[in-house]
Amino acid sequence: MFVFTVGTWVILHNHLLHSQPSGVQLLSVTVHFYLKGGGGGAVRSKSKVCSSVLTDPKWYPARQSLRLDAKAKSLRDEDILQTLPVGTTASFYFSDLGPQVTWGTVFLTECAGPLIIYLMFYFRLPFIYPPKYDFTSSKHWVVHLACMCHSFHYIKRILETLFVHRISHGTMPLRNIFKNCGYYWCSAAWMAYYINHPLYTTPYYGQQQVNTGLYIFLFCQVGNFSIHIALRNLKSAGSKTKKIPYPTKNPFTWIFWLVSCPNYTYELGSWIGFTVMTQCVPVAFFTLVAFIQMTVWAKGKHRSYLKEFRDYPTLRSSILPFIL
């Protein structure tokens, strides 16, 4: 049986048209091109499959979008031609998605930036604070503790990206990396400026407040890591089969009984702990924005679970048990 996937179609289309294997009934393939013209407008052309266009290195597979209808969703790489509703004539709509970048690259860039930027403020490099404070050190222990926690958080995320997460081979538009990194990098600079400022005021309730925030932060960091390990073990490498995540013997995963995305729950808890520990308004603002964004992601994931699995536990909430 001739198996033909959408993901490799742009490479095999010429073979498909001119060297049909036995059993393949496809008689013709038509591609509708939607390409950006020099003036920024849409240029629409219609032709038979053109080898010189679709095999152009400029349009590598990751930046190509193929649809059965101009307004339909893009076909997935794993879609099989024989299972598509095309009959004897296949008509695809091709569009250029623009330069792409892998998710792994995005995650690493997002995390490396805040780590480096925060340390620049911590060491009080020149041109950040008044000259007399260049390369000086804060007298407050909480400032050093905050730097250790912040650095630990992003080093953990980098190591998880490299060794824990099973990141898909999917990509995102290159332009989006500037938006994502801009948010994380600017937020890191904003909070680092105030926490490491020579005039920084320590938390109102002193060491007790700092310790409380630290315990919350560390507890949630361990919980977040535990959830990531559980999600990694849920499927084998290269597998795209989705399964319902359930609690394991690790107590930190028992929250799966109550929420669909406990990794976001623990991440939120970490930033709440960091906010309590530093008593810094920029950190509180970052935590609020992160909570809103993670809630959107968690709700989307929760809906996906409910739609895909009929036996999905109904007791679970998206991110906050019994609340949200």
C-alpha positions, 0 to 999 in steps of 0.5 A: 500500500502506498502511504502518502503523508501531507508533511512530505507531499511537497517532496513527493508530489512529482513522484505521485503525479508521474510515477503512480504506484499500483493501487493509487487512484488519484488522477490529478493534484491541483494546488492553489497558491496564496503567496505574499507579493512584493507590495504586501498584498495577496497574490493568488495564482492557480496551477498544477503542481509546480516542482520548481516552486514547491521544492524551493529551499525558501519554502521548507516544509515547516513554513508551508501550510496545506489546506483542503479549503482556503478557510479550513485549518491546515492539514497535519503532518501525520494526515494520510492522503488516502484518508482525506475526503478528496476523491480522484482529484485532490485540490490543496490550498498552499500558503507561506507561513513565513520563517519558522523557529522550533519550539525548543529554540523559543523556550531556551531563548525565553529562559536564557534572557531573564537569567542573564538580565537579572544577573546584570542588575544583581551585580549592578553593572555600570549605567544601571544605577548611579556610578557609586553603586557600580559592582557593589553588593546589597546588604540585604540577605533577601536580595541575594536569596531572590537572585538565587531563587530567580536563577534556579527557576530559569536554570531549571526551565532550561534543563527541563527543556533540554532533558525532560520535555518531549518537545514536538517538532512543531514550529512557530513564526519567527516574528513571535519569538520577539513578542514572547522574549520581549515580555519575559525579558522586559519583565525580568528587567523590571523586577530585577531593577527594583529588587536589586536597587540600592534603596530596596526596602525589605519585606514588612514582616521581616525574616518570617515573611521571607521564609514563608515565601521561600518555602512556598517557592521551593515547594511549588518548584519541586511540584512543578518538576514532578508534574513535568516528569509525570507528563514525560513518562505519560508517552514514549519518545516520538509517540503522538498518542494522547493519554489522560494524566493520572496521579503517580506514587509521587505525592506532588502529582496527587493534585491531578485528582483536582486539576487538569494542568497542575504544572501551571498551578505549581508555576503560579504558586512559585511566583506567589511565593516569590512575590511574598518573599520580595514584596515587590510590585513588579513581581506581583504584576508579573504574577498576575499577568502570568496567572491570566495567561496560564489560565487561558492555556489551562482552560484550553487544555482542559477543554481539549481533554474533555473533548478527546476523552469521554471518560475524563474525570469530571471532578477536575478543574482547569488550574485552581481546584474547585474554582477555575 
